[in-house]
Amino acid sequence: MGKITGAEASKRNLEICKLAPVIPVLVVDNLDTANGLGSALVRGGLPVLEVTLRTTCALEAIAEMAKIKGGVVGAGTLITPKDVENAVAAGATFGVSPGATSTLIDACEANGLPLLAGATSASESMALMERGYTVQKFFPAQAAGGAPFLKSLASVLPQITFCPTGGVSLANASDYLSLSNIECVGGSWVAPGSATNAHDWDAIEKLASDAVAQLG
């Protein structure tokens, strides 16, 4: 990947966010579930996969999911420049962070990785916007004010599009998606650990297709 600007990153992330109403947030504990899990989600209509860097096999899982036809795989919980380098090497095509620092943003731009950086206040969102990041993650969504807070931001910062994550479920996702400044949501409910560990890919596919049917 070549270098990328904040504006270019946001353009790419907006395209990614438009692919489906939900970005599955995935914690992969066992590498042998990566391909089956990713494939089931893609078949169910959720092609964008965020693999969080919270497990020892996360980078290997990204590499496995990057092989899935039709999938768009990103790395979540990026904290350090090394995280960014590792994610790119594994095959991630976008990155997600719970917040944002200048160091992290610089690393993503230098490595050509479109960053969906997190914000939870008007000031944080404005600081990201100054660097060209008009597509942002809102985390932790429910704890930080939920849909009512984002509705308030829409009137004063209409330039920014959010992907809320954290406490988002099928029950409240439509509250977010009905807002003018929301393009998609991030959620883990479409890939519960019980079904993943049981290799119940039919159940995962159905959760994904139900999400698309109800929210798409």
N, C-alpha and C positions, 0 to 999 in steps of 0.2 A: 504494500500500500504506500502511496505517496502522501505528502503532507496534506492536511485538510484544515479549513477555517471553521469557525463556529457556525457561520451562515451555511456553509456547505454541509456540515454535520447535521444541522437542523433540517435542511432540505431532505437529506437522506432519511433521517429519523421520521419525518412526517410521512414519507412514502411507506416506511415500514409500519407505522402506526395505522395507516389506512388499509393494510392488508387484512385485518380481522379486528373484531371488537375487543378481543382479549389477548394479552400476551401472557402465556403461562409462565409463572415464576417457579423454576424447578430446582429442587435440592436433590442431587443425585448421590446417593450413598453407595450404591453398588454399580460398578461399570457395566455389568451384564444386563442392566435394565435400560441403558441409555438408548440403544437403537430402537428397541420395542416401544419405549415410552415416546420418543420423538416421532416415530412413524405413526403411532396411534393418534397423536395430537394433530399431525399434518393431515392424516386421512379424515379426521373429524372437522377439518376446516380451520384449524389454528396453526398456521405455518410458522409464526414467529415464536422462537423458543429462547427464553432467557435462562441460562444455567448459572446459578449463583456460585461464586467461588468460596463456598463454605465447607466443602468436603475435600478429602485428599484425592479423590478421583475426578474432581470437577473439570479440570483441563482435559483429561482424557475423554470425558463425556462430551465435551464440546467438539473434540476431534471426531468422535463417533457420529454425533448428530450432524456435523457439517457434511457428512456423506449422504444424508437423506435427501432424496430428490424432492424438490419443492419446499424444503425447509430453509428458514433464515435464522441462523443461530447467533446469539449474542452472549456476552459474559456479564453477569451481574455482580454486585458488591465489589466493584473496582474501588480500591482505596489508594494504592501506590503506583508509581510508574512501572515497577516490576510486574504488578498485576496486569497492567496494560500490555506490556511486552509479551508476557506469557499468553495472554488471551489472543493476541494477534497471531502468535506462533501456532496456537492450537486450532486456529481457523475461525475465530469469532469475527463477525462482520459488523457488529455494533457493540457498544458497551453501555452499562447502566451503573450508576452510583447513587448511594443514598443521599449524598450531598455533593459538594464541589469545592475544590481548592484550586488555586492557580497552578500549583505543581501538577495536579492530576489532569487538568484541562490541557496544559502545555504538552504533557506526555501523550495524551490522546491525539492531539492535533499533529504532533511530530510523527506519530505512528500511523496516521491516517485512519484512526478508529472513530467513527461517529459516536459521540457521547450523549447519552440521555442522562443529564445531570439532575440531581435532586434538589428541590427547594421547598421550604415550608413557610415562607413569608414573602411579603411584597418586596422587601429590601433584597433578599436573596434572589428572587426572580429578576429584579431590575439589574442586579450585578451580572447575572448570567446573560441577560439581554444585551448589556453593554458589549459583551464579547461575541455577540451574534447568535446566542443560543435562545431561540424563540420557541423551541420544543423542549419541554422539561418534564421531569418526573416529579410528582407531588407525593412525598413520603415523610412520615407514615400517614396515609390519607385520613383514615377515620379518626385517629388520635389527634391529628392536627387541625381538625375542624370539618372534615368531610366535604360533602357536596355543597352545603351552605356557604362554607368559606370560599370555595372555588367559584361559586356563583358571584360572590362579592368581588373577587379579583377580576372577573370577566368584564366588569364595567369600567375598571380603572386601568387594567392591563390587557386590552383586547388583542394585543399583538402576540400574546403568548398562548400556546397550546400545551395542555398538560396530559400526562398519563398518570393518573392516581394509582398508587399501589400501597398496600398495607391495610388489612382489615376489609378489603373489597371482596364481595361474594356475589353469587348469583342473585341473592335477595336485594342487594343495594346497588349493583352495578348499573342498573338502568337510571338510578338517580344521578349518577355521574354522567353517563352517556347522553342524557337529555340536555346537558349544558352546552352552550355554544363554544366553550373553550376546552372541551374534552374530545379527543379523537379516539382513544381506546383506554382500557384499564389493564392493570396487571393483577394477576391473581393466581393463587396456588390451588384453589378448590377444584380445578379441572384435572389435577394430577395428585390425588391423595396418596399418601404413603402406603396405606393398606392395599390399594389396588396395584400400585407400582411394585411393591414387594412381592405381591402374588402373581405378577406378570399377567394381570387381567387387562389385557390391551383392549378387549371389546368394551369393558366398562369405561376405560379412559377415552376411547373414541366416542362413546355415547355422551359422556360429560362434555366433550368438546363440541360435538354436533348440537347438543342441547343449548349450549351457550351461544353458538352462532344463530340458531333458530330463534332464540328469545331476545338476543341483544343486537344481532346483525342488522 
